[in-house]
């Protein structure tokens, strides 16, 4: 038995040096100690891959147009948070503002009431601003450590639809 102990120690050291796992810091199961990145093991809001791509916090479809990128969070009034996205490509002046009233894990609706458990969406194309008419949001994570993660959709005043909305670890 004493002769086998060194073999176990050497085997353990060799296996721990090749630790595999998720190396994407935006993933739910990110591991800073990973030596061999295997991002196929990453999960995002319970999904096996981020619909936005690795290391992207926000994406959504506005009708057929794909929007994505970084999003900022600020404190609003009345226990709300405000999320802002702007098109950084320089091609347009598009922006989206999402305000969530009393954010916590659970289901939210866009109904214009500005009550706890609701959210609002403003979309601007640089010339006009559209507001949400109706919508749904599911917050899957809200904490100081992991930020806010959610999925959402919203119908806007001009008939446009904001669909397949995805927020991940926004802080």
N, C-alpha and C positions, 0 to 999 in steps of 0.2 A: 504494500500500500504506500509506503514512504517513497518508493521509486516512481509511483504514478503521480504523486502530488506535483512535482515540477512540470510534468507534462500538462496537467490541468491548468496550472498557472500560465504557462506559455500559450496554451490554446486560448485562454480567456483574454490575455493581453492582445493577441493577434486579432481576435474577433472584435474586441472593443475599438481597435484602431480603425476598423473599416465600418464604423457605425453608419448605417443607411437611414434615410428619412427625408423629411420635408425641409428644404432650405429656403423656402419663400417666406420672408418675414410677415407678409400679409395673410398667410394661411392660418387657419384655426389651430393646426397642429404643428406649427413651426418649432424647430429644434435647433438652437444655436450650436449644439455640439455635434451636428452631423458632419461627417468626414466625406461621405459619398452622397452627393445630392441625388435624390430620387423623387423629383417633384410630382411624379405620378401618384405618390402617396399623400399629397397635400389635399386638404379639404377646405372648402369655403362655404360658410353658412350651411354646412351639411352636404354640400355638393362635392363631387369628386374633382371638379375643376371649376375655376372661376370663369363665369361667362364674360368677364371683362378682360381676361388675360392676367398673367402673373403681375403682381405688384401694382394693380390698378384698383383704386378705391370705389369708383363710381362708373356705372354704365347704364344706358337705357336706350330704347328705340323711340324716336319721335316719328310716327308713321313708318317710313322706310329708312330714315336717316339714323345711323348709329352714332350715339354720343358717348364719350368716355373720357376719363382722366382723373386728376386729383380733385378733391372737394374739401372746402374749409368748413369748420364748425365754429360758431360763436353763440354766446348766450343771448337769448331773446328776453322778452318781457313775460311775466306770468308763468314761470316755470317751463319755458319753452327753449328749444335750441333751433338755430337757423343754420342750414347747410347751403353753401353757395358753390356753384360750378360755373366756370366761364370757358368758352371755346378759346384755347390758346393757339390754335393753328394760324390765326391771323386772317383766315378766309372770311369769317363772319363775326358778328358781335353777339352771338347767341349766349344766353345765360339761363340758369335755372336756380330758383330759390325754393327750398323746401323748409317749412317751419313745422316742427312737431311739438304738440302741446302735452306737457308732462310725459316725456318719453320713458318707457319701460318695456320690458318684454311683453309681447302680446299683439293683438290685432287693432289696427287704427283705421278710421275712415276719413275721407275728405268730404265734408258736407257743408263747409262754410260757417260752422258755428263757433270756431276758435275755442272750443271746450277741451278739457282734459280728454285724452284718448282720441284726438283728431289730428289731422295735419292739413297743410295747405301747400299748393304748388303754384309758383309763378314762372312762366316761360316767356322769354323775350328773344325776338329774332333781330334786335337792334333797332327796329322801327315800331313794332307793336308789342304789347304785352298781353298774354292770355292767362286766365286764371283757371283753376280746377273747377269742374262742375261736380264731379264725383270721383271717387278713387278708393283704393284699399292699400294698406301697408301692413306687413308682418315684421315686427322687430324680433329678431332671434337672439340678439345679444345687446346689452347696454350696461357697460361697467367702466370704471375708471381705468382698469387694466387693459381691456380689449376694445374699448370704444363702442361704437354703434355699428351693428350689422343688420341689414333688412332687405326685403324685397318689396316692390311697390308697383302700382300702375295708377294712371290718372287720365280722365277725359277732360280736355280743355275747352274753353268757351268757343273757340273757332272751329270745333269739330275735330281737331287734331287729337291723337291719342299718344300718350306717353306710356309705353309698355315695357315689360321685361326689365324694370328698374332694379338695380342691384347696388347696395351700399355695403362696403366691407371694411370694418375696423376704422371707421372715421372717428378722429379725435380732435 
